[in-house]
Amino acid sequence: MPQDTVFVLPFSPRVSPDVEAARHRSLAWCRRQNLVTHPVDEQRFLRWDIAGLMATWCPGASRDQLDLTVDAVVVATFLDDHIDSPLADQPDQVDVVCRDFTAVIASHGSSPPHAGPLVTAFAEVWRRLAHGATPDWLERTGQHWRWYIGAYTQEADNRAHRRVPTRAEHFALRRRSGFVYAMLDLSQKAYGFELPHRLYAHPVLRRMLDITADVVDTLNDVHSLEKEESRGDLHNLVLVIEHEQGCDRRTSIREIQRMITSWCEEFRTLERQLTAPGAGQDTDVASQMADAMRTAMSGYLHWSRTCARYSRLVPPGESALVTDLLKEH
């Protein structure tokens, strides 16, 4: 990535005042769940600062509400790191791994027999997500988790065949693999509200959700480019544009900067439409959701500038985690 690459969003980041305590609680939870048992894993986990990410994603949350968002993203991140391994181009094996996680959703938070620590931790997180949730919201977030989990098999199949997706294929897959929709469900859980179905289905809100996912996922593509390129990954918008247009890296990233600027302008226009007086019965909830999406975008960018997840890389061929969390201990 060119050193002069700068991304500016028209949204100001905020950080939960509970962030430092959340970091300590997150590590303690990981230890209780047997997710962090090796000194190298602990060092890498602390560098990734997932609590710091969620403290900017949900800056108005604290204590249990913030911790649930952190623990859920820890599970998703550890799953990503386990598949970003020799499994990465083995779709059949990836599918076997993913079935245990979807089984947790189907069984309402029960772990499959002989589950490893990561599946067990996900079951614990799922039960907390389900507590006090309506069936409609739980079904929706379950679908978003299934998007995320299922995308790994499709990505593995692309890698196995060295298939570079088109731009349209990239966005269709990235909106599922990026986990942003599930993370926005976590925002609702943290703040104690749920999108009613009629608002979730509203075309303006749907477009705002897509923009939020595209902004966060595309920023992540740029920040993780060196990591993914070193491991031969193909699922990165920078590489997709280079392949599609036959252009150099600087040209690809300049186009991405223009795309993000355009998306943010569109988001602000749509937000005014959605939250205008008389726009509908759900204006208050729409305003809460719009704020959650704005803070998600600004929060991710803020975190990415300080987090070492993409600046201190795990060497290619080496697993991100020393301990295999998919096996029963």
Sequence and secondary structure as in RCSB ss.txt:
>XXXX:A:sequence
MPQDTVFVLPFSPRVSPDVEAARHRSLAWCRRQNLVTHPVDEQRFLRWDIAGLMATWCPGASRDQLDLTVDAVVV
ATFLDDHIDSPLADQPDQVDVVCRDFTAVIASHGSSPPHAGPLVTAFAEVWRRLAHGATPDWLERTGQHWRWYIG
AYTQEADNRAHRRVPTRAEHFALRRRSGFVYAMLDLSQKAYGFELPHRLYAHPVLRRMLDITADVVDTLNDVHSL
EKEESRGDLHNLVLVIEHEQGCDRRTSIREIQRMITSWCEEFRTLERQLTAPGAGQDTDVASQMADAMRTAMSGY
LHWSRTCARYSRLVPPGESALVTDLLKEH
>XXXX:A:secstr
  TT     SS     TTHHHHHHHHHHHHHHTTS  SHHHHHHHHHH HHHHHHHHSTT  HHHHHHHHHHHHH
HHHHHHHHSSGGGG HHHHHHHHHHHHHHHHTTS   TT  HHHHHHHHHHHHHHTT  HHHHHHHHHHHHHHHH
HHHHHHHHHHTT    HHHHHHHHHHHT HHHHHHHHHHHHT    HHHHT HHHHHHHHHHHHHHHHHHHHHTH
HHHHHTT    HHHHHHHHHT  HHHHHHHHHHHHHHHHHHHHHHHHHHHSTTS TTHHHHHHHHHHHHHHHHHH
HHHHTT  TTTS   TTS S SS TTS  
